[in-house]
Amino acid sequence: MGQAILPAAAFQAALSGDARVFARAARRLKAGGSQDWPPHNLCRTVTGIQSKRHWVVNLRPAPLFVLALFAAVLSAQTNPVADGIAAFNRGDYKAARLNLERSPADPQARLFLALTKAATGGCEAAVPELAKGFASGENRRLAGLALAQCHIAAKRFAEAGVTVAQLEKQFPADADVLYVSADYHMKAWNDAIYRMYQKAPSSYRVDQLSAEVFETQGKYTEAIAEYRKAIEKNPKAINLHYRLGRALLQQSHDPAVLDQARKEFEAELSLNPSDAVAEYQVAQILTAGQKKPEAAAHFERAAELRPDFPEALIAVAKLRSDAKRYADAAALLERAVKLQPRNETAHYNLMMAYRNAGRAADAQREKAELDKLQKPPEGEFTDFLKRLGDKK
């Protein structure tokens, strides 16, 4: 029978079932070279000798189930895969790698080793295992995020785009996924711009792109100048005249500026007669100039070209109401409300059309909808107009 000195707190914890402390005590015996190691005769008794900080432990024969329990506890405390994953999760990549490399046959170890490599600049070596992890398994999200970031870092934007699209489909509301998506699109955009400026610096597209950037920044004077440069280089390019007209409208609504904008929209229509938004803008400018009969034809044409264009439907409905064709006006406005349920202007005009047509109950229902909305009227450019403005 041998003896070993253990810290009092440690031995008390072992007696109470604290497996971690019990395992550490056993490892301490082993490190000290006790003749009673391995603990084939280990049990726990107390001699009754207690110092301020230590218990004296006698080792004597114990039942086999105690030995089995001890072995299981000690084994659990030295699981390299679990220890490696824990180290990865707390950002201790050196410890994670050391532990995970000890279990090359374990799929979890291989995946988290790849994640560790990716986190420490070893993306190229990590990509194959990350791709496997993204294809299947319980850590698909983590593997996909790392795989996308590795592709982005290497400027493999085609591969990154595929991975990001799959991530967004599977995790549409995940903040990390959306962040990586934004990072991908921003860096792909910057890379494309850089290549365009490097390879085609004299192209009208460079001027167009500069104009669009200025426009998003609210620098309309600079945007107008760049659009004019682009048009000078390629006067027949689709969408340039529309963009210039829109920038002019955003800069000012002075009569002279409105006239310039109208000419640009008409130039766009000469190149692209099916442009519903250009038709609508011409009609708006004519209406502002008190030329309503001329404007009406353009509103009608815009609604004909794009039956899903709410502003055009509302404008034509007003024409029908002015002509006391309230049933026709209501039909158009019902379509507009269906397309844009929160469009206050559409609801108001529909309420008036119902009232004028003698449909009091329907008018009351629309009034209730208006009361719910309580927001400022739609601006000139709604989401629909903004989307069409890009002509994508």
Helices and strands as residue ranges (DSSP letters): E 2-7, H 8-15, H 19-31, E 45-50, E 54-59, H 64-76, H 80-89, H 93-100, H 107-119, H 123-135, H 140-153, H 157-170, H 175-199, H 204-216, H 220-233, H 240-251, H 255-271, H 276-288, H 292-305, H 310-322, H 326-339, H 344-356, H 360-373, H 383-390
